[in-house]
Amino acid sequence: MTFPRMPGTKNIPAVLLIAWMVFYSVPAWADTVEFDEGNILRGKVAASKKGKLTFSTDYAEKTEIPFEKIQKIETDEPVTLKLTNDSILTGKLTTLEDGRPAVILEPMGESVPFQWAQVKTINEPPSHWTGHLAIGGTVQTGNVDRASVSAAFDARRNWQHDRFQFRFLHNYAEQDGT
């Protein structure tokens, strides 16, 4: 027994299947690191410190990979490399045909090769301000009436080679009576 179909409904299962595949599939793009043994790790380049790349994945804790173990690397989003001479390169990481790592500079698209030994940091967190604020006051009454107010402020910012600090302190007091 066959059921009559409404006109234009024969493609609905195919459309639903394609929509399900688009919305519920895991994205294939991710940063990849290939090791000298041929193993491949997919995830996100997080940072680097002391000759090791910090790589995070959805299925494991952050992993530190020594630079000398990296055979190939590709990133899908730009990273910021700070080199030992304090120059900064921003772009996607890639591996050239000769095996050297390189940064594809944005927005020019030019590949700049580098050596892992030249890398000081990757995605170094920016320096930030720290500080304190204090406000106080007292009121005393009796034979002598006394009121005082004080305010203090301290701000500090550290860079690699410099430090800036600012402090402010103000006290004010009044006294009436003997």
Sine and cosine of phi, psi and omega as CSV:
sin_phi,cos_phi,sin_psi,cos_psi,sin_omega,cos_omega
0.00,0.00,0.76,-0.65,0.02,-1.00
-0.93,-0.37,0.55,-0.84,0.02,-1.00
-0.97,-0.23,0.62,-0.78,0.02,-1.00
-0.94,0.34,0.61,-0.79,0.02,-1.00
-0.98,-0.22,0.50,-0.87,0.09,-1.00
-0.97,0.25,0.54,-0.84,0.00,-1.00
-0.88,0.47,0.67,-0.74,0.06,-1.00
0.99,0.14,0.21,0.98,-0.05,-1.00
-0.97,-0.26,0.06,1.00,-0.05,-1.00
-0.96,0.27,-0.28,0.96,0.01,-1.00
-0.99,-0.12,0.00,1.00,-0.05,-1.00
-0.87,0.49,-0.72,0.70,0.02,-1.00
-0.87,0.50,-0.64,0.77,0.01,-1.00
-0.92,0.40,-0.66,0.75,0.02,-1.00
-0.90,0.43,-0.67,0.74,0.02,-1.00
-0.90,0.43,-0.65,0.76,0.02,-1.00
-0.90,0.44,-0.71,0.71,0.02,-1.00
-0.90,0.43,-0.67,0.74,0.03,-1.00
-0.89,0.46,-0.66,0.75,0.02,-1.00
-0.89,0.45,-0.67,0.74,0.00,-1.00
-0.91,0.42,-0.61,0.79,-0.02,-1.00
-0.94,0.33,-0.71,0.70,-0.12,-0.99
-0.99,0.11,-0.42,0.91,-0.08,-1.00
-0.92,-0.38,0.08,1.00,0.02,-1.00
-0.99,0.10,0.45,-0.89,0.04,-1.00
-0.99,0.17,0.73,-0.68,-0.01,-1.00
-0.89,0.46,0.61,-0.79,-0.03,-1.00
-1.00,0.05,-0.24,0.97,-0.04,-1.00
-1.00,0.07,0.70,-0.72,0.05,-1.00
-0.17,-0.99,0.28,-0.96,0.11,-0.99
-0.94,0.33,0.60,-0.80,0.01,-1.00
-0.78,-0.63,0.61,-0.79,0.11,-0.99
-0.81,-0.59,0.81,-0.59,0.08,-1.00
-0.95,-0.31,0.77,-0.64,-0.04,-1.00
-1.00,0.03,0.20,-0.98,-0.02,-1.00
-0.92,0.39,-0.30,0.95,0.07,-1.00
-1.00,0.09,-0.14,0.99,-0.02,-1.00
0.98,-0.19,-0.14,0.99,0.05,-1.00
-0.93,0.37,0.54,-0.84,-0.01,-1.00
-0.85,-0.53,0.71,-0.70,0.05,-1.00
-0.88,-0.48,0.77,-0.64,0.01,-1.00
-0.92,-0.40,0.67,-0.74,-0.01,-1.00
0.16,-0.99,-0.79,-0.61,-0.09,-1.00
-0.61,-0.79,0.76,-0.65,0.13,-0.99
-0.95,0.31,0.88,-0.47,-0.06,-1.00
-1.00,-0.09,-0.77,0.64,-0.08,-1.00
-0.20,-0.98,-0.08,-1.00,0.16,-0.99
-0.49,-0.87,0.44,-0.90,-0.01,-1.00
-0.31,-0.95,0.72,-0.69,0.10,-0.99
0.79,0.62,0.74,0.67,0.09,-1.00
0.98,0.22,0.25,0.97,0.01,-1.00
-0.77,-0.64,0.65,-0.76,0.04,-1.00
-1.00,-0.04,0.79,-0.62,0.07,-1.00
-1.00,-0.06,0.85,-0.52,-0.11,-0.99
-0.82,-0.57,0.78,-0.63,-0.01,-1.00
-0.92,-0.40,0.57,-0.82,0.04,-1.00
-0.76,-0.65,0.25,-0.97,0.04,-1.00
-0.96,0.27,-0.39,0.92,-0.15,-0.99
-0.95,-0.30,0.03,1.00,0.00,-1.00
-0.50,-0.87,0.23,-0.97,0.07,-1.00
-0.94,0.35,0.16,-0.99,0.05,-1.00
-0.87,0.49,0.70,-0.72,-0.06,-1.00
-0.91,-0.41,0.70,-0.71,0.08,-1.00
-0.98,-0.18,0.83,-0.55,-0.06,-1.00
-0.90,-0.43,0.86,-0.52,0.07,-1.00
-0.88,0.47,0.67,-0.75,-0.03,-1.00
-0.81,0.58,-0.62,0.79,-0.08,-1.00
-0.93,0.37,-0.26,0.97,0.04,-1.00
-1.00,0.08,-0.22,0.97,-0.08,-1.00
-0.99,0.13,0.87,-0.50,0.06,-1.00
-1.00,0.00,-0.72,0.69,0.02,-1.00
-0.64,-0.77,0.47,-0.88,0.05,-1.00
-0.56,-0.83,0.63,-0.78,0.07,-1.00
-0.63,-0.78,0.72,-0.70,0.11,-0.99
-0.87,-0.49,0.55,-0.84,0.01,-1.00
-1.00,-0.06,-0.21,0.98,0.06,-1.00
-0.79,-0.62,0.42,-0.91,-0.02,-1.00
-0.91,0.42,0.56,-0.83,0.13,-0.99
-0.84,-0.55,0.27,-0.96,0.02,-1.00
-0.91,-0.42,0.89,-0.45,0.04,-1.00
-0.99,-0.17,0.75,-0.66,0.15,-0.99
-0.94,-0.34,0.85,-0.52,-0.06,-1.00
-1.00,-0.01,0.19,-0.98,-0.06,-1.00
-0.90,0.43,-0.37,0.93,0.07,-1.00
-1.00,0.00,0.24,0.97,0.02,-1.00
0.93,0.37,0.21,0.98,0.14,-0.99
-0.98,0.18,0.42,-0.91,-0.08,-1.00
-0.84,-0.54,0.75,-0.66,0.07,-1.00
-0.87,-0.49,0.74,-0.67,0.02,-1.00
-0.83,-0.56,0.79,-0.61,0.02,-1.00
0.24,-0.97,-0.10,-1.00,0.02,-1.00
-0.99,0.12,0.62,-0.78,0.06,-1.00
-0.99,0.10,0.59,-0.81,0.05,-1.00
-0.50,-0.86,0.13,-0.99,0.08,-1.00
-0.88,-0.48,0.80,-0.61,0.00,-1.00
-0.96,0.29,0.22,-0.97,-0.02,-1.00
-0.87,0.49,-0.50,0.86,0.01,-1.00
-0.99,0.12,0.05,1.00,0.07,-1.00
1.00,-0.07,-0.05,1.00,0.00,-1.00
-0.99,0.16,0.64,-0.77,0.11,-0.99
-0.95,0.31,0.48,-0.88,-0.02,-1.00
-0.52,-0.85,0.34,-0.94,0.10,-1.00
-0.93,-0.37,0.78,-0.62,0.11,-0.99
-1.00,0.02,0.97,-0.24,-0.11,-0.99
-0.91,0.42,0.64,-0.77,0.08,-1.00
-0.98,-0.21,0.60,-0.80,-0.04,1.00
-1.00,-0.04,0.09,1.00,-0.12,-0.99
-0.95,0.30,-0.51,0.86,-0.03,-1.00
0.99,0.15,0.18,0.98,0.00,-1.00
-0.99,0.13,0.70,-0.72,0.03,-1.00
-1.00,0.03,0.79,-0.61,0.04,-1.00
-0.89,-0.45,0.94,-0.33,0.01,-1.00
-0.95,0.31,0.45,-0.90,0.05,-1.00
-0.53,-0.85,0.16,-0.99,0.10,-1.00
-0.93,-0.36,0.57,-0.82,-0.02,-1.00
-0.86,0.51,-0.50,0.86,0.01,-1.00
-0.91,0.41,-0.34,0.94,0.01,-1.00
-0.99,0.13,-0.23,0.97,-0.12,-0.99
-0.99,0.12,0.86,-0.52,0.08,-1.00
-1.00,0.02,-0.78,0.62,0.03,-1.00
-0.55,-0.83,0.38,-0.92,0.16,-0.99
-0.83,-0.55,0.74,-0.67,0.00,-1.00
0.79,0.62,0.78,0.63,0.01,-1.00
-0.89,0.45,0.76,-0.65,0.03,-1.00
-0.90,0.44,0.63,-0.77,-0.01,-1.00
-0.93,0.36,0.48,-0.88,0.07,-1.00
-0.94,0.35,0.45,-0.89,-0.03,-1.00
-0.68,-0.73,0.29,-0.96,0.01,-1.00
-0.99,0.14,0.59,-0.80,0.18,-0.98
-0.79,-0.61,0.36,-0.93,0.00,-1.00
-0.06,-1.00,0.08,-1.00,0.01,-1.00
-0.67,-0.75,0.52,-0.86,0.07,-1.00
-0.71,-0.70,0.76,-0.65,0.02,-1.00
-0.71,-0.70,0.73,-0.68,0.05,-1.00
-0.74,-0.67,0.71,-0.71,0.00,-1.00
-0.54,-0.84,0.31,-0.95,0.02,-1.00
-0.29,-0.96,0.41,-0.91,0.07,-1.00
-0.65,-0.76,0.49,-0.87,0.11,-0.99
-0.71,-0.71,0.80,-0.59,0.04,-1.00
-0.81,-0.58,0.71,-0.71,0.05,-1.00
-0.80,-0.60,0.38,-0.92,-0.03,-1.00
0.48,-0.88,-0.66,-0.75,0.07,-1.00
-0.88,0.48,-0.56,0.83,0.02,-1.00
-0.83,-0.55,0.77,-0.64,0.07,-1.00
-0.99,-0.10,0.80,-0.61,-0.04,-1.00
-0.70,-0.72,0.69,-0.72,0.07,-1.00
-0.70,-0.71,0.67,-0.74,0.03,-1.00
-0.60,-0.80,0.50,-0.87,0.03,-1.00
-0.69,-0.72,0.64,-0.77,0.09,-1.00
-0.67,-0.74,0.53,-0.85,0.04,-1.00
-0.64,-0.77,0.67,-0.74,0.02,-1.00
-0.68,-0.73,0.58,-0.82,-0.01,-1.00
-0.61,-0.79,0.69,-0.73,0.02,-1.00
-0.67,-0.74,0.80,-0.60,0.04,-1.00
-0.78,-0.62,0.59,-0.80,-0.05,-1.00
-0.54,-0.84,0.63,-0.78,0.10,-1.00
-0.63,-0.77,0.76,-0.65,0.00,-1.00
-0.93,-0.38,0.69,-0.72,0.18,-0.98
-0.91,-0.42,-0.04,-1.00,-0.03,-1.00
-0.88,0.47,-0.69,0.72,-0.07,-1.00
-0.93,-0.38,-0.10,0.99,-0.11,-0.99
-0.72,-0.69,0.32,-0.95,0.09,-1.00
-0.60,-0.80,0.67,-0.74,0.07,-1.00
-0.83,-0.55,0.75,-0.66,0.01,-1.00
-0.67,-0.74,0.65,-0.76,-0.01,-1.00
-0.72,-0.69,0.75,-0.66,0.03,-1.00
-0.77,-0.63,0.57,-0.82,0.04,-1.00
-0.65,-0.76,0.71,-0.70,0.05,-1.00
-0.63,-0.78,0.75,-0.66,0.02,-1.00
-0.67,-0.74,0.76,-0.65,0.09,-1.00
-0.85,-0.52,0.64,-0.76,0.05,-1.00
-0.65,-0.76,0.70,-0.71,0.01,-1.00
-0.58,-0.81,0.55,-0.83,0.10,-0.99
-0.76,-0.65,0.55,-0.84,0.02,-1.00
-0.64,-0.77,0.76,-0.64,0.06,-1.00
-0.85,-0.52,0.60,-0.80,0.04,-1.00
0.93,-0.37,-0.23,-0.97,-0.09,-1.00
-1.00,0.08,0.00,0.00,0.00,0.00
